[in-house]
Structures are given as C-alpha cells and as structure tokens.
Amino acid sequence: MHNAFKTLLTLLHVPRYRRIAVGIGILYLVLFLIALRDITLGGSGVQFASVEWTRMFSATGPFTFEAIARLTLPGVTVLIAPMNILVGSALSLLAALNLMVTYVAYNQPSACRFNRSTGVLASLPALLAGGACCAPAIVLILGLQVSSLFITAFQVLIPVAALLLLVTLKLILDRTDPERLTLVDA
C-alpha cells in the first residue's frame, strides 16, 4: 500500500494531473447530486429554507439521506444533504483518482506495466460507479416492473462501486513505476 500511496502523491504533485483530478471530481459530484435529484432545474427568486440539522442522518433510501436545507436560485434548486454530499464526495474522489491515473497510464504506457487498452479498461469501474446512485431512478423512469429482490440489489451498488474503485486504483498504482513517469506539467 505504501508504494501505491507514494505513486499517487507523486502524480498529485504535478499540477496538470491535479487539475484533471479536481475537474473530474467536481463534475462527478455534480452529476451524482443531479442523479439523486439534490440539484434540479427550476426555481425562481432567491430563497433559503432549513430544518433541524439532526435530520441529515435520516435515510431516504439506501445510502441517500434527508436534506437539511433548500437553496432556490433563478433556474436551479439545490437540496443541501450533507450525508449525500459526503457519499458523493467519496465516490467522486475515487472516480477522479482512477480516471487521472488511467489518463497517465494511457499517455505514458512505458511507466505502467500494461498496454493502453488495459489502462482504459481499468477505468471502467470509475465510469460504472456513476450508475450506482441513479440505477433505481433509471428503473422508475423507464417504468419497468421490478421485483423487490431486484430493487434490494441496488442497495449494494454504492458500496460495491466504492470497493471496485479502491481495488482498481490500487492495482493501477501498483503497476505504475514513479521512476519512469515524465512529470512535466504541460
């Protein structure tokens, strides 16, 4: 684990890679919150409403939680659910790091002990993890008749996605030689 962490820190010292990770992370978090419907289009004027903060621990579904505030701006409404933001931030961090390392592996295959296509395939869990939060919503939107067993299976998608992202990140970092990386900010 120490070697993987060292490699990750080496990559994050490069401003270009850091910008890539931050950009992907922010985009992923916003898409996660949109999928949970914590960010929606619509709303007029400027309003702020809140409830008692202890409600943030009240689950509204598997790995989704109650909002404690609502911010309405012209054209957008944001539900502020700290626990949803926390879960989304953890997944977006893992997805961003995975995609950043995949970018490095793709652009510098000599530093990684696998070919370019393997590096791109390694990012698949990062991309699929996005479906973990919104799969139940997709089922409802499509209007499919789904058994309770199928809906129950979605409850494990977020932890499985997080686990897959961690394992994939570790595998890619273990196969990346920080000594062979070209760490020039372009």
C-alpha positions in Angstrom: 0.0 0.0 0.0 2.9 2.3 0.8 4.2 2.1 -2.8 0.7 2.9 -4.3 0.3 5.8 -1.9 3.8 7.1 -2.9 2.9 6.8 -6.6 -0.3 8.7 -6.1 1.4 11.5 -4.2 4.0 11.7 -6.9 1.2 12.1 -9.6 -0.7 14.6 -7.5 2.4 16.8 -7.3 2.0 17.5 -11.0 -0.3 20.5 -11.4 -1.7 19.1 -14.7 -2.7 15.8 -13.1 -4.1 17.6 -10.1 -6.3 19.8 -12.3 -7.6 16.7 -14.1 -8.5 15.0 -10.9 -10.2 18.1 -9.4 -12.1 18.7 -12.6 -13.3 15.1 -12.9 -14.1 15.1 -9.2 -16.3 18.2 -9.3 -18.1 17.1 -12.4 -18.7 13.6 -10.9 -20.0 15.1 -7.7 -22.4 17.4 -9.5 -23.7 14.6 -11.7 -24.1 12.4 -8.6 -26.2 15.1 -6.9 -28.2 15.6 -10.1 -28.8 11.8 -10.2 -30.1 11.9 -6.6 -32.2 14.9 -7.5 -30.5 17.1 -4.9 -29.8 19.5 -7.8 -32.7 20.2 -10.1 -33.6 22.7 -12.7 -36.3 25.2 -11.9 -36.9 27.7 -9.2 -37.4 31.4 -9.2 -36.2 34.1 -6.9 -33.8 33.5 -4.1 -34.9 31.5 -1.1 -33.3 29.6 1.6 -35.2 27.2 3.9 -33.8 24.8 6.5 -34.9 22.2 9.1 -33.1 20.9 12.2 -29.6 19.6 11.4 -30.2 16.2 13.0 -32.4 15.2 10.1 -29.3 14.9 7.9 -28.9 11.3 9.3 -32.4 10.3 8.3 -32.1 7.8 5.4 -34.5 8.4 2.5 -33.2 5.2 0.7 -30.1 3.0 0.6 -27.2 5.4 1.0 -29.3 8.5 0.5 -30.2 10.9 3.2 -32.5 13.8 4.1 -31.7 17.3 3.1 -31.4 19.9 5.9 -31.7 22.9 3.7 -33.0 24.1 0.3 -31.5 26.9 -1.7 -33.5 28.2 -4.6 -31.9 30.4 -7.2 -33.3 31.5 -10.5 -33.3 28.4 -12.6 -31.9 25.9 -10.1 -32.9 24.4 -6.8 -30.3 22.8 -4.6 -31.1 20.5 -1.7 -28.3 20.5 0.9 -28.0 17.0 2.2 -24.6 16.7 3.9 -24.5 12.9 4.0 -25.3 12.7 0.3 -22.6 15.2 -0.3 -20.2 13.1 1.8 -21.0 9.9 0.0 -20.8 11.6 -3.4 -17.5 13.2 -2.5 -16.0 9.9 -1.5 -17.2 8.3 -4.8 -16.1 11.3 -6.9 -12.7 11.3 -5.3 -12.2 7.7 -6.0 -13.5 8.1 -9.6 -11.4 11.2 -10.2 -8.2 9.5 -9.0 -9.0 6.4 -11.1 -9.6 8.4 -14.2 -6.5 10.6 -13.6 -4.3 7.5 -13.2 -5.9 6.0 -16.3 -5.0 9.2 -18.2 -1.4 8.9 -17.0 -1.3 5.2 -18.0 -2.7 6.0 -21.4 -0.3 8.8 -22.1 2.7 7.2 -20.5 2.4 3.5 -21.2 6.2 3.0 -20.6 5.7 3.9 -16.9 2.9 1.3 -16.5 3.2 -2.5 -16.8 0.2 -2.8 -19.1 -0.8 -1.6 -22.5 -3.0 1.4 -23.3 -6.2 -0.6 -23.8 -5.7 -2.2 -20.4 -5.4 1.2 -18.8 -8.6 2.3 -20.4 -10.4 -0.9 -19.3 -9.1 -0.2 -15.8 -11.2 2.9 -15.6 -14.4 1.0 -16.3 -15.3 0.7 -12.6 -14.9 4.5 -12.3 -17.4 5.1 -15.1 -19.8 2.4 -14.0 -19.9 3.6 -10.4 -21.9 6.6 -11.6 -24.8 4.2 -12.2 -24.8 3.1 -8.6 -26.6 6.1 -7.3 -29.1 6.5 -10.0 -29.9 3.0 -11.1 -33.2 2.9 -9.0 -34.2 6.2 -10.6 -33.5 4.9 -14.1 -35.7 1.8 -13.4 -38.5 4.1 -12.2 -38.1 6.4 -15.2 -38.3 3.5 -17.6 -41.3 2.2 -15.8 -40.1 -1.4 -15.6 -41.8 -3.9 -13.4 -39.1 -4.7 -11.0 -39.3 -7.2 -8.2 -38.3 -6.3 -4.6 -35.3 -8.5 -4.9 -34.0 -6.5 -7.9 -34.5 -3.2 -6.0 -32.8 -4.7 -3.0 -29.8 -5.5 -5.2 -29.4 -1.7 -5.9 -28.7 -1.2 -2.2 -25.3 -2.7 -2.5 -24.3 -0.9 -5.7 -22.7 2.1 -3.9 -20.5 0.2 -1.5 -19.6 -2.3 -4.4 -18.7 0.7 -6.6 -16.6 2.2 -3.9 -14.8 -1.1 -3.3 -14.2 -1.6 -7.1 -12.8 1.9 -7.3 -10.4 1.3 -4.4 -9.3 -2.0 -5.8 -8.8 -0.7 -9.3 -6.9 2.4 -8.1 -4.6 0.2 -6.1 -4.0 -2.2 -9.0 -3.2 0.6 -11.4 -0.9 2.4 -8.9 0.9 -0.8 -8.1 1.6 -1.3 -11.8 2.9 2.3 -12.3 6.6 3.0 -11.8 7.0 6.5 -10.5 10.7 6.5 -11.6 9.6 6.1 -15.2 7.0 8.8 -15.2 7.6 12.0 -17.1 6.4 14.5 -14.5 6.4 17.6 -16.7 3.4 20.0 -16.4 2.2 20.6 -19.9 
